[in-house]
Structure formats: C-alpha cells, structure tokens
Amino acid sequence: MSLFDFPRINLTGTLTLNPATANNDDLSFNPTFVAPDGQTAALFDSADVTPLTLGMNDDDFVNWIQQVQNLNTSPPSSAQQQVPAEWNYYGDAGTSCNATVISVVNGPNQLLTSSDPAVPVSSLIGASLTYSGVICDLNPQGSPPATQFFIPQLTLANGSSPVVRGPASKGACQWINYFRNVNAVADQGAGGYLYHVVLKSECTPFNIPGFEDAIGAIFRYYIYNVIIPVGAPSDLAALYQKKQQNPATAQIVATIAPLYAGEAITTGPVGRFLVPSQPPAQPQSPPSTPSGWIKTSSPNNNGGGVIPLAPAMVSQKGNTISVEFVGTFPDNYQPSSSGPPYTNGKYDFQPVTLVVNGNGTSVPIATVDYTDTDRGNQLGWLFDYDISGNAAAQTALSDPNAAFTLDSLAWGRMLSETDYYIATNQLSIYAEQFGAGDSFVNQGSPERATVSVYRRGVELTVCPPISVWSYATVPLQTPGQRLLLTSNFQPGDSLTVDVSQAGNFNFVFTVGDQPAPPSSWSAFIAPLAWIVTTNTTSISLRILPNAVDFSQYYADPASPTPVGNAALTFAVVYQNVLRTYYLLFPAMNQYVQLNEEASVAAAAAQILTATDPANWMEPSFMPRTRDLSQSRRTLLQAWCRMQPPAPRSRPDRSHAASHL
C-alpha cells in the first residue's frame, strides 16, 4: 500500500528554491513577448542547449537581460516592462529543506501529537528533517511536469542524534496544480507533489521505530505557497546590479511512511485515482463553469475565479478506506496590508462527502473534514475511514465495478474515480540524440521506461491496448502536434522512441476506448486545461543534442577518452560548450570564470571529475542543469586532458566545478 501503510510520520516546514531562471523563457509563452527588432524574446534554445542572444555580443547580452526592457507582445498589445533574465538570474540551482515532525499516526485513527512511551515511534515528534540538494528542470521551457529534486543526503534527527541519514532517490514534481489557491496567482497560486524513497541499505543510521520490516522509507511532500521575495522589474534590476540571488521560499506538508520489498512504483502512491471533470476540449463562448468546478468569490487566481479540486488517491485494506487529500483542497491566501503573519487556511466551499457507487447504490463513506488545516497537516492529509459498521458501503464495494466519488450538494460531483490509473517510475528521463531509443538516464544509470496500469486499485498485467501519444514541447511558442506512437502498448513494455531529433517530448497514455488527448501541446496546456496536464501521468523526455561531429579536434577520435589536438583551442570549447553556462548561469562565474581560458584551465582536473556521468546523481555533477550532451562533454573533457596539472599551491577548485 506504500504511502498508506503505518506508522506514518507527518511533518511541516519550508523549502528554499534557488533555480537559475534565464533559461526559463516564460516570456515566449502566452502572450509571446518580442524584442524591439521583432524577434521572440526567448533567451534559450532548449533543443540545442544554446543561448539566443538576439544578435548581441556577449557583454551586451549579459547587460541587456538584467535590465528592465519595454517588450511588445505578439499578437500586438501594449508594451510591458520585463526583465528578460526573469526572477533569479544568479540562482545556483540549490534547494534546501527544514521541517519538523508534528505528529505520528500509528494505525487507523491513532493520531498522536505528543510523545507516548507506549508508542515508540512517537518519540520522533519534534524531530527535525533537513536536506540540501539541487533543483533542475528536465525542460526549462514550460517545465511541468518534470522539475527534478536531487537529495544527496537527507537527515532525520532527534535533537543531535540522527535517526536516518542517507541519500534519497531523485524526485520529479508531478500533479502540478495551478489552482491550488483561490486568492493567489502564478507560482504562489500553484502546488506540486514530490515523492522520494530512502533505502536502509544506503543509510547510516536507519533507526525508525516501526520500520523494522521495511526496506526503507517513503518521503512524500507537497509544495505550495511559493513566495518570491523580489518581483517588480525595477527591483530585480537593482538586485542584479549587486549580482544577488533571489531564492523563493515555499511551505511543505510531508509524510514519511515505510517502504516494503515488492513495491513496484516508487514515484507516487498507487490505488484508485479520483480526478475532477475535464474542461471542454474547445473554448466556449460565453465560457461556462465545468461540472464540479468551484466559482470562487475571488478572481485573483490562476483560473480567473473558477477552479477545480486537485486529484485524490483512495486505497482500501479490508474495512479501512484511506484517502490522500494532500493537494486536493485549495487554500485561501489572505495577505495582510501590514505584512506577515499571513493566513492561508482552506477555502470553505461547503461540505463534501466521499461516496462509493456500486451495485446500483450510492453510499456515503464520510464527510471530509478539510477545513481544519492544522488537523489535516497532523494527519499528513491521509484520512482513514472505518466501514466495518457500514453494511451498505461493503455491499457497494462488492461490485467489481464500484467506483469512488467526492460529492457536494453545492457543486455536484467534484471528483470521480478514473477507470484506469497509469503510473511510471520514469517521470523524467534523458536520452542522447542518435543514441539508444529504448534506454534512458533516470536515477543516474540507463534503464527502460515502462508503465504500470491499475483498475479499481488492482494492478493489471494485461489490459485493453494502450495508446502512446507523443508531443514535442519546444520551442514553447510553437510546440508540436499530437502524434500516435503506438496503439498496442501493454504494462511492462519498453517505451521505444525515435531519438534522431534533439528536444523535449512528453508521452501520455490512454487505455482502450478512452478519448485521445488534445490535438496539440498548446491545447494540452491551455489555461483551463492545466488540469489535464496535472491529472495525466506522462513520461517527460529530454533528448540532448549531438548533431555536430567534433572528431576533427581529437588526436585519436576512436579513443573512449580522447585528448584534444592542436585544433582544439579554448575558443572552440567556449563557443560549443561553456558559452551557454557563462551567459545564462552566472552563479558559476563566481568560482570559475567560464569565458577566461586561464580560469577554466586551472579547474581542468576538477571539471573532469565533475562531468563524469558516474557522478550524475551528485550535486557536484557538472552542469547542475544536466543538459550537457555526450558529444559536448567529450569535447570539454578532451580539452581538459590537454591541460598541464595544476601546481600544488593552486586553490582547490572542486567547489567551483560543483556550481556549473
């Protein structure tokens, strides 16, 4: 049952998010901003991993993207002031967590908020959880649903005594909900779901009471209420004059649960998936409110006042019905004119009831107490309902086609169980152009990409034929149309793709006679259709570019570790590899000046180590953006092997390499 097992350890806390933003290209989305010469104000070619400098030289470009610019829109509208580098030009791709255990749940309805000697795991209440790691978008242009979190060491400590210390699996943010808040917009109005696993075999120590039979732990957290300190264009420009960072902070609610041997899916909970109704495939005029969606009293949200609930996951074990509502119910952020503290309780949209529908009846399970935010956090938003005394619910559930819904007298059917739930451990993967099309880098080493299919909470080994659909998702202003990759896919089959074209691709899945997804990526991520993106399990693929043949620069092109020849000058390396990071990721220039040969040569030995694919999961891996392709890595390494060893008196540059 993964996340639904006991004991559950629940936490609240904060995250710091410090991404570099010059490669995000939000300005090339809807509406598209254009520079004075009419070119799209995009700064980054994600497919080719190169900067778009609008014809400027390096110095002018670096200066231009940090200043307030008057950018027009396409289609034409009034000019708007924007800083092209966006909100955190000097970000170093770091992230850190600081959370506290607020409760444990030792069994159904066994919530403890203070230590009880009779329940050993309750001794962890008050313990701290910390980590420092790396945040990296698989695709910086329209990144959802694959912002990646790398955690080299997670520590759960009771006072000064560590209880767990070790690495976590890479997590990819999913079920991104841009309707998380009814009174906040942009990222602050959104939320996202992260799931990591921590293995006992990789930890020293691992001593969680009640986890003795587990092979490790699940660490699930939900990120919301993202606040960026500096946002006004003039303030950003002033910040950048000082070369300062502008990291965001976010709240999290988290749960640690036991991971048992045999768990097949390690990227999220499995069970019975409840989702809201989808908006119309085509925009309606006048617009209508989709069934089950909420028309709020505030237009100040990403839905313009109309929002759905986010998904929920239901699990049944005997007469216990468990539901995860961690991201389901929207918040109602209430800023204060005098500043903090702010309030961010749940939006009250009247009672909702969990219902099971089967054998011709609809039977209430329970009214969901979602407005008590504190208690919801204490439960980790995992609610357990006992139906041992509810004979009608048991009868309904005896129907093999029984399905759960979340119903409201005011708003109708707000969530409905999907016929099929698709899950995958390969949410965010990488391939090399002209490389293998059936083997991908995910957790640092090659693996297949597969899906698992669940119906009414039961995993299927065979199911109706699965159709696999593909979208090219870049360039952001003109992404691709829907393509059918195959219509005869089955659980466990290996995804095989054409890797001849570099870029970013999303693969979505439909089972049997389910309707095809929207006809284009633009329609897939249209404003109200964001809910489609968040509810659809997809595999996001980055194919790194290898179209340029650099063999002319190697003394022995056949060598697996070539050394450069006389033609491989620093100018070649800078133009083909380092320039992208010099222009768009200036945090590195504090340690290694990427446009200066002497500075890079002094760090050559450390760069060789930092770019070794064996270190791909480490924060020291270079570059932190994980978008250096094999051919460009080989070119950089060949030049580094030409450099004489640095004198012993030189400072250690390993810290520098870790920031690229």
Disulfide bonds with the S-S distance in Angstrom:
none
